[in-house]
Amino acid sequence: MKLRALATTSLVILLAGCGMSGGTQTGGRGTMEPKMNMQQAAERADQILDETFAAIVPPVQWTHGSAMPGNCSTDRRRTVMTIISEERMPAFLGLVDRFWKSKGFTFRAASKDKQAAYYVTPDGFQLSVLFGWKGQAHFEVTTPCVEKSDVLPPTTPPNGPDYSKLPPTAPNVTSDFWSAKKTPAPSASPSS
């Protein structure tokens, strides 16, 4: 599983470097005219993640992941600490898919096993959601190439313990909805 997560992350980084983002301000090369710096881009990435997690109902517990600033881009990561059962993965991915599309983000690709999906925003930010070991969801937003600057850590506090400075931890929070092993009847919906 760790190998799959590493391979998926490598794919995202590779695609980011190859300009997968398409229609940006420089003719589709995955970079923007430097109208923002890396700190501003990181804040935009945080905003995307904040809005995404606010749309997940019932809410999940998450922690920040490590960031990897580059020469002209950076990323923000969040790791979900709520266990998402195999039966609930399609509903979770569907919720994220609908939300991101409602924001005007473009679907780019999905993994063959349907446990990872990739999107791009109109302003060139690349997004991914993927499932790893024990039903742990991982979110990443990679910024387009912008003006180089220092990048501060995210200001949004995690909604549970902060594992960001610890070795990777398996999901350890159970949700009556997201961790359930049975799929509800079609008319049922998450309520809390």
GROMACS elastic network, one bead per residue, 0.5 to 0.9 nm:
[ bonds ]
;  ai    aj funct       b0    kb
    1     4     6  0.50680   500
    1     5     6  0.63242   500
    1     6     6  0.86157   500
    1   132     6  0.59876   500
    1   133     6  0.54508   500
    1   134     6  0.89127   500
    2     5     6  0.50700   500
    2     6     6  0.60896   500
    2     7     6  0.84863   500
    2   132     6  0.70883   500
    2   133     6  0.70232   500
    3     6     6  0.50292   500
    3     7     6  0.60117   500
    3     8     6  0.84844   500
    4     8     6  0.60060   500
    4     9     6  0.84893   500
    4   132     6  0.75899   500
    5     8     6  0.50604   500
    5     9     6  0.60680   500
    5    10     6  0.84465   500
    5   130     6  0.77926   500
    5   131     6  0.79099   500
    5   132     6  0.61124   500
    5   133     6  0.85477   500
    6     9     6  0.51091   500
    6    10     6  0.60282   500
    6    11     6  0.85460   500
    7    11     6  0.61430   500
    7    12     6  0.87237   500
    8    12     6  0.63316   500
    8    13     6  0.87192   500
    8   111     6  0.85404   500
    8   116     6  0.80157   500
    8   130     6  0.81152   500
    9    12     6  0.50980   500
    9    13     6  0.62706   500
    9    14     6  0.85384   500
    9   128     6  0.89215   500
    9   140     6  0.89099   500
   10    13     6  0.50877   500
   10    14     6  0.59994   500
   10    15     6  0.84838   500
   11    15     6  0.59965   500
   11    16     6  0.84046   500
   12    15     6  0.51173   500
   12    16     6  0.60133   500
   12    17     6  0.86194   500
   12   118     6  0.81302   500
   12   126     6  0.82498   500
   12   127     6  0.86705   500
   12   128     6  0.77262   500
   12   142     6  0.85905   500
   13    17     6  0.62394   500
   13    18     6  0.86481   500
   13   142     6  0.83535   500
   14    17     6  0.51997   500
   14    18     6  0.62502   500
   14    19     6  0.88716   500
   14    20     6  0.89394   500
   15    19     6  0.63397   500
   15    20     6  0.53365   500
   15    21     6  0.82178   500
   16    19     6  0.54688   500
   16    20     6  0.59061   500
   16    21     6  0.72201   500
   16    30     6  0.70967   500
   16   126     6  0.72846   500
   16   142     6  0.75839   500
   16   143     6  0.87002   500
   16   144     6  0.79102   500
   17    20     6  0.77006   500
   17    30     6  0.76928   500
   18    21     6  0.86075   500
   18    29     6  0.75474   500
   18    30     6  0.74412   500
   19    22     6  0.65792   500
   19    28     6  0.68644   500
   19    31     6  0.73931   500
   19   144     6  0.88690   500
   20    28     6  0.79984   500
   20    29     6  0.74796   500
   20    30     6  0.63142   500
   20   108     6  0.85570   500
   20   120     6  0.83725   500
   20   124     6  0.89519   500
   20   126     6  0.84376   500
   21    24     6  0.71608   500
   21    28     6  0.67784   500
   21    29     6  0.72809   500
   21    30     6  0.50638   500
   21    31     6  0.84256   500
   21   108     6  0.87221   500
   21   119     6  0.84849   500
   21   120     6  0.57958   500
   21   121     6  0.78286   500
   21   122     6  0.84561   500
   21   123     6  0.86938   500
   21   124     6  0.54264   500
   21   125     6  0.72867   500
   21   126     6  0.66958   500
   21   144     6  0.82890   500
   22    27     6  0.76638   500
   22    29     6  0.64477   500
   22    30     6  0.61869   500
   22   120     6  0.83066   500
   22   122     6  0.87366   500
   22   124     6  0.73972   500
   23    26     6  0.78521   500
   23    27     6  0.61567   500
   23    29     6  0.77684   500
   23    30     6  0.77154   500
   23   122     6  0.71574   500
   23   123     6  0.80558   500
   23   124     6  0.74292   500
   24    27     6  0.59033   500
   24    28     6  0.50149   500
   24    29     6  0.70320   500
   24    30     6  0.62185   500
   24    31     6  0.66080   500
   24    32     6  0.61498   500
   24    33     6  0.88704   500
   24   122     6  0.70936   500
   24   123     6  0.60635   500
   24   124     6  0.57355   500
   24   144     6  0.89018   500
   25    28     6  0.70790   500
   25    29     6  0.85817   500
   25    30     6  0.85415   500
   25    31     6  0.73037   500
   25    32     6  0.52985   500
   25    33     6  0.64016   500
   25   123     6  0.79079   500
   25   124     6  0.86085   500
   26    29     6  0.62806   500
   26    30     6  0.76513   500
   26    31     6  0.64052   500
   26    32     6  0.59049   500
   26    33     6  0.66687   500
   27    30     6  0.82676   500
   27    31     6  0.87069   500
   28    31     6  0.75864   500
   28   124     6  0.88779   500
   29    32     6  0.84137   500
   30   124     6  0.62323   500
   30   125     6  0.86181   500
   30   144     6  0.60098   500
   30   145     6  0.71038   500
   31    34     6  0.84699   500
   31   124     6  0.71454   500
   31   143     6  0.88778   500
   31   144     6  0.51028   500
   31   146     6  0.69158   500
   32    35     6  0.74463   500
   32    36     6  0.87284   500
   32   123     6  0.78812   500
   32   124     6  0.74792   500
   32   144     6  0.64262   500
   32   145     6  0.60689   500
   32   146     6  0.61697   500
   33    36     6  0.82676   500
   33   145     6  0.83225   500
   33   146     6  0.69626   500
   33   147     6  0.84279   500
   34    37     6  0.67144   500
   34   145     6  0.77633   500
   34   147     6  0.50804   500
   34   148     6  0.88652   500
   35   146     6  0.72581   500
   35   147     6  0.75572   500
   36    39     6  0.80359   500
   36    40     6  0.58227   500
   36    41     6  0.64831   500
   36   146     6  0.60819   500
   36   147     6  0.62940   500
   37    40     6  0.53352   500
   37    41     6  0.61629   500
   37    42     6  0.86292   500
   37    72     6  0.83622   500
   37    73     6  0.88172   500
   37   145     6  0.88459   500
   37   146     6  0.53681   500
   37   148     6  0.58743   500
   37   149     6  0.59583   500
   37   150     6  0.86944   500
   38    42     6  0.60102   500
   38    43     6  0.85637   500
   38    69     6  0.84351   500
   38    72     6  0.68038   500
   38    73     6  0.61418   500
   38    74     6  0.66774   500
   38   143     6  0.80187   500
   38   145     6  0.81102   500
   38   146     6  0.59594   500
   38   147     6  0.60662   500
   38   148     6  0.56611   500
   38   149     6  0.53290   500
   38   150     6  0.68746   500
   38   151     6  0.62567   500
   39    42     6  0.50069   500
   39    43     6  0.62439   500
   39    44     6  0.86722   500
   39    74     6  0.86478   500
   39   148     6  0.85431   500
   39   149     6  0.64289   500
   39   150     6  0.63858   500
   39   152     6  0.67633   500
   40    43     6  0.50332   500
   40    44     6  0.62826   500
   40    45     6  0.86815   500
   40   151     6  0.84911   500
   41    45     6  0.62136   500
   41    46     6  0.86103   500
   41    73     6  0.79806   500
   41    74     6  0.77963   500
   41    75     6  0.88038   500
   41   125     6  0.87438   500
   41   143     6  0.61117   500
   41   144     6  0.79102   500
   41   146     6  0.75390   500
   42    46     6  0.61670   500
   42    47     6  0.86058   500
   42    73     6  0.86139   500
   42    74     6  0.66847   500
   42    75     6  0.67319   500
   42    76     6  0.68550   500
   42   141     6  0.88092   500
   42   142     6  0.85171   500
   42   143     6  0.70510   500
   42   151     6  0.71449   500
   42   152     6  0.83179   500
   42   153     6  0.87673   500
   42   154     6  0.79151   500
   43    47     6  0.61920   500
   43    48     6  0.87109   500
   43   154     6  0.74783   500
   43   155     6  0.87774   500
   44    48     6  0.63297   500
   44    49     6  0.87510   500
   44   125     6  0.88983   500
   44   143     6  0.84746   500
   45    48     6  0.51039   500
   45    49     6  0.63512   500
   45    50     6  0.86043   500
   45    75     6  0.73292   500
   45    76     6  0.63625   500
   45   125     6  0.75656   500
   45   140     6  0.87830   500
   45   141     6  0.58173   500
   45   142     6  0.73425   500
   45   143     6  0.69399   500
   46    49     6  0.51027   500
   46    50     6  0.59805   500
   46    51     6  0.85502   500
   46    76     6  0.67599   500
   46    77     6  0.88341   500
   46   141     6  0.82096   500
   46   154     6  0.68556   500
   46   155     6  0.84364   500
   46   156     6  0.77482   500
   47    51     6  0.60992   500
   47    52     6  0.84399   500
   48    51     6  0.53111   500
   48    52     6  0.61195   500
   48    53     6  0.87245   500
   48   141     6  0.79359   500
   49    53     6  0.61078   500
   49    54     6  0.84659   500
   49    76     6  0.83305   500
   49    77     6  0.84644   500
   49    78     6  0.79633   500
   49   139     6  0.79314   500
   49   140     6  0.83280   500
   49   141     6  0.76709   500
   50    53     6  0.53575   500
   50    54     6  0.61622   500
   50    55     6  0.87435   500
   50   156     6  0.78420   500
   51    54     6  0.50553   500
   51    55     6  0.63329   500
   52    55     6  0.52129   500
   52    56     6  0.67254   500
   52    96     6  0.71205   500
   52    99     6  0.72188   500
   52   100     6  0.76095   500
   53    56     6  0.52204   500
   53    57     6  0.84804   500
   53    59     6  0.72234   500
   53    60     6  0.77326   500
   53    62     6  0.88773   500
   53    96     6  0.89020   500
   54    57     6  0.76508   500
   54    59     6  0.73334   500
   55    58     6  0.87470   500
   55    59     6  0.80223   500
   55    95     6  0.80950   500
   55    96     6  0.79114   500
   55    99     6  0.70989   500
   56    59     6  0.52913   500
   56    60     6  0.71513   500
   56    92     6  0.80035   500
   56    95     6  0.70637   500
   56    96     6  0.74245   500
   56    99     6  0.89281   500
   57    60     6  0.77754   500
   57    95     6  0.87195   500
   57   190     6  0.64886   500
   57   191     6  0.73718   500
   57   192     6  0.65665   500
   58   175     6  0.85384   500
   58   177     6  0.73640   500
   58   178     6  0.78885   500
   58   190     6  0.60022   500
   58   191     6  0.64805   500
   59   192     6  0.74203   500
   60    80     6  0.67725   500
   60    81     6  0.73416   500
   60    82     6  0.55488   500
   60    83     6  0.86596   500
   60   159     6  0.83695   500
   60   173     6  0.85276   500
   60   175     6  0.78049   500
   60   178     6  0.81291   500
   61    79     6  0.87051   500
   61    80     6  0.58929   500
   61    81     6  0.53149   500
   61    82     6  0.53735   500
   61   158     6  0.77011   500
   61   159     6  0.56700   500
   61   160     6  0.58594   500
   61   161     6  0.86939   500
   61   173     6  0.72119   500
   62    78     6  0.64668   500
   62    79     6  0.54731   500
   62    81     6  0.50473   500
   62    82     6  0.71374   500
   62   158     6  0.58987   500
   62   159     6  0.60332   500
   62   160     6  0.64443   500
   62   161     6  0.81596   500
   62   162     6  0.83357   500
   63    77     6  0.86643   500
   63    78     6  0.56351   500
   63    79     6  0.53757   500
   63    80     6  0.64831   500
   63    81     6  0.70085   500
   63   157     6  0.81520   500
   63   159     6  0.70919   500
   63   160     6  0.69002   500
   63   161     6  0.69674   500
   63   162     6  0.54990   500
   63   163     6  0.60211   500
   63   164     6  0.64114   500
   64    67     6  0.87636   500
   64    76     6  0.79732   500
   64    77     6  0.59307   500
   64    79     6  0.61328   500
   64    80     6  0.87877   500
   64   154     6  0.81808   500
   64   157     6  0.83455   500
   64   158     6  0.65421   500
   64   162     6  0.70685   500
   64   163     6  0.71273   500
   64   164     6  0.52374   500
   64   165     6  0.89310   500
   65    76     6  0.72464   500
   65    79     6  0.59635   500
   65   138     6  0.85812   500
   65   139     6  0.87969   500
   65   140     6  0.86749   500
   65   163     6  0.79729   500
   65   164     6  0.53547   500
   65   165     6  0.84309   500
   65   168     6  0.87684   500
   66    75     6  0.87812   500
   66    76     6  0.74544   500
   66    77     6  0.64126   500
   66    78     6  0.83137   500
   66   164     6  0.64172   500
   66   165     6  0.79533   500
   67    74     6  0.71099   500
   67    75     6  0.55892   500
   67    76     6  0.54987   500
   67    77     6  0.64605   500
   67   153     6  0.84149   500
   68    73     6  0.87704   500
   68    74     6  0.59179   500
   68    75     6  0.60368   500
   68    76     6  0.79685   500
   69    72     6  0.77976   500
   69    73     6  0.60874   500
   69    75     6  0.64775   500
   69   150     6  0.88685   500
   69   151     6  0.75795   500
   70    73     6  0.51615   500
   70    74     6  0.56130   500
   70    75     6  0.86517   500
   70   145     6  0.89706   500
   70   148     6  0.87949   500
   71    74     6  0.81948   500
   71   145     6  0.81577   500
   71   147     6  0.89908   500
   71   148     6  0.66187   500
   72   143     6  0.87210   500
   72   144     6  0.77798   500
   72   146     6  0.52682   500
   72   147     6  0.60671   500
   72   148     6  0.51006   500
   72   149     6  0.81039   500
   73   142     6  0.71980   500
   73   143     6  0.53664   500
   73   144     6  0.57580   500
   73   146     6  0.61558   500
   73   147     6  0.82584   500
   73   148     6  0.76158   500
   74   141     6  0.85206   500
   74   142     6  0.59092   500
   74   143     6  0.55767   500
   74   144     6  0.79740   500
   74   145     6  0.82620   500
   74   151     6  0.81367   500
   75   140     6  0.67982   500
   75   141     6  0.54125   500
   75   143     6  0.59300   500
   76   139     6  0.82111   500
   76   140     6  0.56887   500
   76   141     6  0.53277   500
   76   142     6  0.66264   500
   76   143     6  0.85258   500
   76   154     6  0.80703   500
   77   138     6  0.72739   500
   77   139     6  0.55445   500
   77   141     6  0.65366   500
   77   142     6  0.87422   500
   78   137     6  0.85743   500
   78   138     6  0.59380   500
   78   139     6  0.51746   500
   78   140     6  0.65727   500
   78   158     6  0.88092   500
   78   164     6  0.89676   500
   79   136     6  0.73380   500
   79   137     6  0.61565   500
   79   139     6  0.63769   500
   79   140     6  0.88150   500
   79   164     6  0.89420   500
   79   171     6  0.86664   500
   80    83     6  0.77385   500
   80    84     6  0.87502   500
   80   136     6  0.60199   500
   80   137     6  0.52213   500
   80   138     6  0.61350   500
   80   139     6  0.80786   500
   80   171     6  0.68969   500
   81    84     6  0.89093   500
   81   136     6  0.67369   500
   81   137     6  0.79065   500
   81   160     6  0.84091   500
   81   169     6  0.82282   500
   81   170     6  0.71880   500
   81   172     6  0.58018   500
   81   173     6  0.58480   500
   81   174     6  0.87540   500
   82   135     6  0.85446   500
   82   136     6  0.72596   500
   82   137     6  0.83754   500
   82   171     6  0.55506   500
   82   172     6  0.61981   500
   82   174     6  0.57909   500
   82   175     6  0.66501   500
   82   178     6  0.75971   500
   82   179     6  0.75556   500
   83   134     6  0.71775   500
   83   135     6  0.56999   500
   83   136     6  0.60827   500
   83   137     6  0.82847   500
   83   170     6  0.86786   500
   83   171     6  0.53455   500
   83   172     6  0.64634   500
   83   173     6  0.59069   500
   83   174     6  0.57212   500
   83   175     6  0.70796   500
   83   178     6  0.67965   500
   83   179     6  0.53400   500
   84    87     6  0.81097   500
   84    88     6  0.60986   500
   84    89     6  0.62249   500
   84    92     6  0.79762   500
   84   131     6  0.88021   500
   84   134     6  0.79926   500
   84   136     6  0.64542   500
   84   137     6  0.74311   500
   84   171     6  0.85376   500
   84   174     6  0.83435   500
   84   175     6  0.81102   500
   84   177     6  0.87477   500
   84   178     6  0.50417   500
   84   180     6  0.79274   500
   85    88     6  0.51496   500
   85    89     6  0.62798   500
   85   134     6  0.81024   500
   85   135     6  0.58708   500
   85   136     6  0.89205   500
   85   178     6  0.63217   500
   85   180     6  0.61467   500
   85   181     6  0.61172   500
   85   182     6  0.89936   500
   86    89     6  0.52729   500
   86    90     6  0.79593   500
   86   134     6  0.88284   500
   86   135     6  0.66290   500
   86   179     6  0.83849   500
   86   180     6  0.88703   500
   86   181     6  0.74368   500
   87    90     6  0.70894   500
   87    91     6  0.81682   500
   87   178     6  0.87217   500
   87   179     6  0.84355   500
   87   180     6  0.74494   500
   87   181     6  0.58888   500
   87   182     6  0.66165   500
   87   183     6  0.62325   500
   88    91     6  0.52831   500
   88    92     6  0.61670   500
   88    93     6  0.86725   500
   88   177     6  0.81569   500
   88   178     6  0.58865   500
   88   179     6  0.71491   500
   88   180     6  0.71959   500
   88   181     6  0.76349   500
   88   182     6  0.83192   500
   88   183     6  0.71064   500
   89    92     6  0.50473   500
   89    93     6  0.60697   500
   89    94     6  0.83595   500
   89   115     6  0.76564   500
   89   131     6  0.81471   500
   89   135     6  0.77978   500
   89   137     6  0.89497   500
   89   178     6  0.82178   500
   90    93     6  0.51788   500
   90    94     6  0.58797   500
   90    95     6  0.85113   500
   90   114     6  0.82475   500
   90   115     6  0.83419   500
   91    95     6  0.60794   500
   91    96     6  0.86624   500
   91   178     6  0.88688   500
   92    95     6  0.52172   500
   92    96     6  0.63983   500
   92    97     6  0.85875   500
   92   178     6  0.79322   500
   93    96     6  0.51465   500
   93    97     6  0.59521   500
   93    98     6  0.85755   500
   93   114     6  0.89322   500
   93   115     6  0.80965   500
   93   116     6  0.83428   500
   93   117     6  0.80422   500
   93   129     6  0.78597   500
   93   130     6  0.87064   500
   94    98     6  0.60762   500
   94    99     6  0.84913   500
   95    98     6  0.53061   500
   95    99     6  0.61977   500
   95   100     6  0.86418   500
   96    99     6  0.51302   500
   96   100     6  0.60280   500
   96   101     6  0.84611   500
   96   129     6  0.83779   500
   97   100     6  0.53043   500
   97   101     6  0.60686   500
   97   102     6  0.84752   500
   97   107     6  0.80247   500
   97   117     6  0.84095   500
   97   119     6  0.88638   500
   98   101     6  0.52249   500
   98   102     6  0.60456   500
   98   103     6  0.87489   500
   99   102     6  0.50467   500
   99   103     6  0.64811   500
   99   105     6  0.88770   500
  100   103     6  0.51480   500
  100   104     6  0.66936   500
  100   105     6  0.53973   500
  100   106     6  0.78564   500
  100   107     6  0.85082   500
  100   119     6  0.79847   500
  100   121     6  0.86759   500
  101   104     6  0.50663   500
  101   106     6  0.64050   500
  101   107     6  0.74844   500
  101   119     6  0.88276   500
  102   105     6  0.72945   500
  103   121     6  0.83404   500
  104   121     6  0.68573   500
  104   122     6  0.70403   500
  105   119     6  0.62806   500
  105   120     6  0.55319   500
  105   122     6  0.64124   500
  105   127     6  0.89746   500
  106   118     6  0.85858   500
  106   119     6  0.52837   500
  106   120     6  0.52547   500
  106   121     6  0.63356   500
  106   122     6  0.77399   500
  107   110     6  0.84448   500
  107   117     6  0.77203   500
  107   118     6  0.61408   500
  107   120     6  0.67340   500
  108   117     6  0.76865   500
  108   118     6  0.54051   500
  108   119     6  0.51192   500
  108   120     6  0.70223   500
  109   116     6  0.84051   500
  109   117     6  0.58129   500
  109   118     6  0.52391   500
  109   119     6  0.72385   500
  110   113     6  0.81378   500
  110   114     6  0.60082   500
  110   115     6  0.75282   500
  110   116     6  0.55032   500
  110   118     6  0.62118   500
  111   114     6  0.51075   500
  111   115     6  0.62031   500
  111   116     6  0.52045   500
  111   117     6  0.64432   500
  111   118     6  0.87451   500
  111   130     6  0.88466   500
  112   115     6  0.78027   500
  112   116     6  0.83937   500
  113   116     6  0.77399   500
  114   117     6  0.73641   500
  114   130     6  0.88479   500
  115   129     6  0.81648   500
  115   130     6  0.55605   500
  115   131     6  0.53613   500
  115   132     6  0.81022   500
  116   128     6  0.71000   500
  116   129     6  0.55680   500
  116   131     6  0.62905   500
  117   127     6  0.83173   500
  117   128     6  0.56827   500
  117   129     6  0.55600   500
  117   130     6  0.64426   500
  118   126     6  0.73439   500
  118   127     6  0.56814   500
  118   129     6  0.67827   500
  118   130     6  0.87233   500
  119   125     6  0.84349   500
  119   126     6  0.58738   500
  119   127     6  0.50201   500
  119   128     6  0.63306   500
  119   129     6  0.89178   500
  120   123     6  0.80810   500
  120   124     6  0.60862   500
  120   125     6  0.55756   500
  120   127     6  0.58951   500
  120   128     6  0.87494   500
  121   124     6  0.52618   500
  121   125     6  0.51716   500
  121   126     6  0.65032   500
  121   127     6  0.78358   500
  122   125     6  0.75346   500
  123   144     6  0.80054   500
  124   142     6  0.88853   500
  124   143     6  0.70382   500
  124   144     6  0.54783   500
  124   145     6  0.88075   500
  125   141     6  0.66102   500
  125   142     6  0.57486   500
  125   144     6  0.55550   500
  126   140     6  0.80585   500
  126   141     6  0.55694   500
  126   142     6  0.50902   500
  126   143     6  0.65115   500
  126   144     6  0.76352   500
  127   139     6  0.74111   500
  127   140     6  0.56968   500
  127   142     6  0.64726   500
  127   143     6  0.89274   500
  128   138     6  0.79462   500
  128   139     6  0.56734   500
  128   140     6  0.52599   500
  128   141     6  0.65925   500
  128   142     6  0.86970   500
  129   137     6  0.68074   500
  129   138     6  0.55805   500
  129   140     6  0.66242   500
  130   136     6  0.82189   500
  130   137     6  0.55838   500
  130   138     6  0.53223   500
  130   139     6  0.67349   500
  130   140     6  0.88610   500
  131   134     6  0.83873   500
  131   135     6  0.58951   500
  131   136     6  0.54227   500
  131   138     6  0.62254   500
  132   135     6  0.58770   500
  132   136     6  0.51598   500
  132   137     6  0.62814   500
  132   138     6  0.74314   500
  133   136     6  0.58121   500
  133   137     6  0.86544   500
  133   170     6  0.72877   500
  133   171     6  0.86103   500
  134   170     6  0.68973   500
  134   171     6  0.69846   500
  135   170     6  0.87743   500
  135   171     6  0.74677   500
  135   179     6  0.88620   500
  136   170     6  0.69729   500
  136   171     6  0.57116   500
  137   171     6  0.86962   500
  143   146     6  0.79417   500
  145   148     6  0.84671   500
  146   149     6  0.88634   500
  151   154     6  0.89906   500
  152   155     6  0.84839   500
  154   157     6  0.77932   500
  156   159     6  0.89296   500
  157   160     6  0.83995   500
  157   162     6  0.81149   500
  158   161     6  0.68948   500
  158   162     6  0.61724   500
  159   162     6  0.82866   500
  160   163     6  0.89494   500
  162   165     6  0.76386   500
  162   166     6  0.85170   500
  163   166     6  0.52544   500
  163   167     6  0.77055   500
  163   168     6  0.76796   500
  163   169     6  0.74735   500
  164   167     6  0.79426   500
  164   168     6  0.81957   500
  165   168     6  0.89272   500
  166   169     6  0.77633   500
  169   172     6  0.82151   500
  171   174     6  0.85181   500
  173   179     6  0.86617   500
  174   177     6  0.86447   500
  174   178     6  0.76952   500
  174   179     6  0.57971   500
  174   180     6  0.86597   500
  175   178     6  0.52372   500
  175   179     6  0.50740   500
  175   180     6  0.72900   500
  176   179     6  0.60196   500
  176   180     6  0.59436   500
  177   180     6  0.54123   500
  177   181     6  0.89791   500
  177   190     6  0.67031   500
  177   191     6  0.87154   500
  177   192     6  0.82497   500
  178   181     6  0.86270   500
  178   190     6  0.88718   500
  180   183     6  0.74293   500
  183   186     6  0.86126   500
  184   187     6  0.78224   500
  184   188     6  0.58494   500
  184   189     6  0.78734   500
  185   188     6  0.55200   500
  185   189     6  0.87435   500
  186   189     6  0.80561   500
  188   191     6  0.89388   500
